[in-house]
Amino acid sequence: MSRETLIDLLYLFSATTFVLALKGLGSPKRARYGNMLAAFGMLVAIVATFYKHVDGHSLHHVGLIFLAMAIGVLVAVPVARFVKMTAMPQLVAIFNGVGGGAASLVSITEYIHIKSTHPATYVILEVLLGVLIGTVSFAGSAIAFAKLQELMTGRPVTYPGQQFLNALFGLGALALIITILVTGSSSLLWILLALAFVLGVAFVLPIGGADVPVLISLLNAFTGLAVAASGFTLGSNLLIVAGTLVGASGILLTRLMSKAMGRSLTNVLFSAFGSVVTASGEANRADGRSVKSGSPEDAGVLLNYASRVVIIPGYGLAVAQAQHVVRELAEELEKKGIEVFFAIHPVAGRMPGHMNVLLAEANVPYEQLLEMDEANSELQTADVALVVGANDTVNPAATQDKTSPIYGMPIIHADLAENVVFLKRSMRPGFAGIENELLYNPKTTLVFGDAKDTLTKILATVKAG
């Protein structure tokens, strides 16, 4: 077997592992194995690439390559091992930005390398698209990270004429690409790079914090397209396959998340959703309704007398790092013969599957994690719905109030349970900035405080009951 044939087979093997890895990532139970399979496939691809150039004639700066790989390992391993689950969305944003930046740098380097050889127009176009898309992804991911890390406000940043200016930036970038193709001017490449960076920043600023997961998914698709463009430029079929898989899966995930929020992608990207707060944040409303509050001990007693309990987690659970306590509570209830399951909303948390990963980290059995539709069919038979840190994803206004900004958003119908215990730090509204009608439901009891502390007290009461 020739070296070329062996290398092609190794690349085909790697591409196959990427496809199978995506299949594995579709289920929380198989996600870890899918991730490991993709990593192994990438390792095979790297080894094959070095083997392809083992004679040393077409591989330069080998020392720098290994140095860069070593630095990458030294940075990535500690970060991946010690990052908190609450910071996982930020980590995803960083990884995505690095991928886009790398694709952009490859395209720039390739343009400098081939410009004197007078390549075909389509080759230059591939390079320029790689620069544009990769840089937009890099800059946009950096702002997404800053929003999630609270280095800047998570609310939409808007100003008059913003969308018009963003359109001008986009049209200007396309005009530069056409001009470079016609004139062959190398200096314009750097203007394109700067304009793409500005476009990436301006594109992300008007998107609110709770919509950032959708944005990251879209930017991930951009990164995949940039990598695919680099693959065409470098003549690498593996990069084309890998980039196309990332791009396609990112677009599909973006559509699924938008659907789960009951909003169009256009609305997510351009509406500055969450910039207006209409909730008063008060326990007593002008219409005379008020919330009913209780103590953790009251909640513990109620749970002790239940026969079926559903736990509905949200981002507040992640912030409080309460996943281990909630698992202990579920186990203690089950010891008493009480059936427990978890209702998972598709966009609960700050990234797709955030709650699944968080609860899996605490060793909550996968069988107890019910997706929204399945959970809703079971909620009518639940004695208690324990809402931990969720807000907009359980707000009945999404189905009852046609004037609500979240109307049409699929929710978990916690209000169908016989009793609702709502753990909440304060009366502060969720991202949508509106009152949660569930708080004023007569069957709802609010327990104020940090979720981890409150759950710890509830657990103590359940054990003593």
C-alpha positions, 0 to 999 in steps of 0.5 A: 500500500502506498503512503498516499493511499494509507494517508487517505484511509487515515483521513477517511477514518478520522472523518468517520469518527467525526460523524459518529462523534456527532451522533454520540453528542446527540445524547447526554448518556453517550456525549462523553464517548462521542467527545473522546471519539472525536478527539481520537479521530483528530489525533489520527488526523494529526499523526497522518499529516506528519506522516504525509510530510515525513520526508521533511521536504514540505513541512517547515518550522517543525520545532515551532509546530511542536512548540505551539502544540505543547503550549496548547496542551499546557493551556488546554488540559488545566482549563478543561479539568478545572473550569467550573460548570457555570463557566462552561459556556464561556469556555465554549465561546473561547474555543469557538473564537480560537477556531475562527481566529486560527482559520483567519490566520491560515487564510491570511498566511495562505494569501501572502504565500500564493499572491505572487503565483497569480492563482485563479479567482476562486482560490483568492475568493476562498481565502478572503471568505476565510479571513472575513468569516473567521475574523467575525467569529473570533471577534464575536466570540470574544464579546460573547465571552465578555458578556457571559463572564460579566466583564461587560453588561449582559443586557443588549447594547444598542444605539440609534441606527445600529442595524443600519451601521451593521449593514454598512459594515457587512456591505463594506466587507463584501465590497472590499472582497470584490475590489481585492478580486478585481485589483489584486491589492494586498493592502486592502486585505488588512482593511478587510481584516479590521472591518471584519473585526468591527463587524464581529463586535458590532454584530454581537453587542445588541444580543442579550446574555440569555440569547448568547447561547444561540449566538455562540451556536451560530458563531460556531457554524461560522467557524466551521465554514471558515475552516471549510474555506481553509480546507479548500485553500489548502487542498485538505479534504479532511478540513473540508469535511470537518468544517462542513460538519461543524457548520451544518451542526451549528446551523441546525442547533441554532434553529432548534434553539430558536424554536425552543425559545418560540422565536425566529433567528432574526428576532434573536439576532436583531430585536435586542430582546431583554433590553426592556425591563417591565417587571416591578420586582415587588412581592405585591402587585398593583392588582392586589395579588401577592406572593406566598412565601415560606421557609425551607422547613415548610418546603421539606415537610411538603416534599415528605408528604408527596408521592411524586416530585418533579425538579425543574432546574435553571441557571440559578442552580448552576450559579449556586453550584447546587447540583450535588445537593439536589441529587442528594435530595432526590436520593433521600426522597427516593429512599422514602418511596417518593418518585422523583424526576427532572424536567429539562427545558432545551434552553435552560442555562446558558448553553444547549444541554447545560442542565444535562451536563450539570446534573450528569456531573452530580451523577444524577441517573440519565433515566431521571432526566426528562425532556420538556415534552415528556416532562409536561405529560407527567406534570399533572400527576406530580404532587410537588414541582420544585423549581430551582433557579428557572424563571422564564422557562416556567412562566405561564405568560408564554401560553396565556398572555398574547401581549407578552414578549415570550408568548409562543415560547414552549415552557415546562408547565410547572403550574400543572403540578398540585403544588409548586415550590419556587426557590428564588434569590429575589423577586428580580425578573428573568432575562425577558424582564417581565413578571413571572405569573407562576409566582402569583399562583395560589398553589406556589410557595416562594422560598427566598435565598441561595439555592444551595443553602436552601436545598441543604436546609430542605434536605435536612428537614426531609431526612428528619421527617 
